[in-house]
């Protein structure tokens, strides 16, 4: 399904790659860490940046290294061992795909030479499709901006698909799931997506990418969510996920099939993220 057939925006404002890697058993060579750090030498390390990117940095491309927090990752409906068993992740973002693909090719060559592997999730950034001015005020105007790794050390990745039934629905019907629903006496009967997750607005930095080639297709998740937060706000993230998954409060999730909820810790350089528990 293409966005123009769904009343969704066709605009692409950026690209992201999620490079999940698994290492071979045994000692990790220090040279591998140096080579990975070299791959990113012309890009911006998001670990050290407060706030959003400058146009110049977004053009060059940006990266964040994350070490897996294996005990916190949980499998959901879609089984995807290359994610659940990954030792780490490099998240890339930028205005064009070129520099990100170059990094990906370089990483794959290094990892495979060391007996490891790389699994890529790709997505495009798009303007919002269902959001009014008023919803922008509610859900985005006061949202937590991106911050340095020291401030927001934890991150979660939430790949997901929506079912065929979702994609068959008219856009007004789809849009209605983001808002609360009321009965004939105007009593709220369900919270909907935005209210069910509202606790996360001030405490969880959130980003979302869409499938690059269209929705409901094999080989790509429809959406990949990415969230960063302080250690103290990990319970808020869990509460938000529980709220979204509670179909009695958020009926949208009846139409969601999730990949693994992957947890990682942001680190500044490759030496730290090649360390294993
Ligand atoms: C923390 C508070 C959150 C708020 C206030 C919020 C609000 C919203 C809103 C208003 C939209 C509609 C965007 C549009 O106009 O296209 C949206 C979309 C979406 N959100 Fe959230 N969200 C939150 C957290 C989350 C979390 C934790 C997840 C993931 C697991 C998530 C997954 C998604 C997805 C996949 C979409 C796109 C849905 C679609 O287009 O069908 N959101 N969110």
Boltz pocket constraint, residues with backbone or C-beta under 6 A from the ligand:
constraints:
  - pocket:
      binder: B
      contacts: [[A, 127], [A, 128], [A, 129], [A, 130], [A, 131], [A, 135], [A, 138], [A, 139], [A, 158], [A, 160], [A, 162], [A, 178], [A, 193], [A, 194], [A, 197], [A, 198], [A, 199], [A, 200], [A, 201], [A, 204], [A, 206], [A, 208], [A, 223], [A, 225], [A, 240], [A, 241], [A, 244]]
      max_distance: 6.0
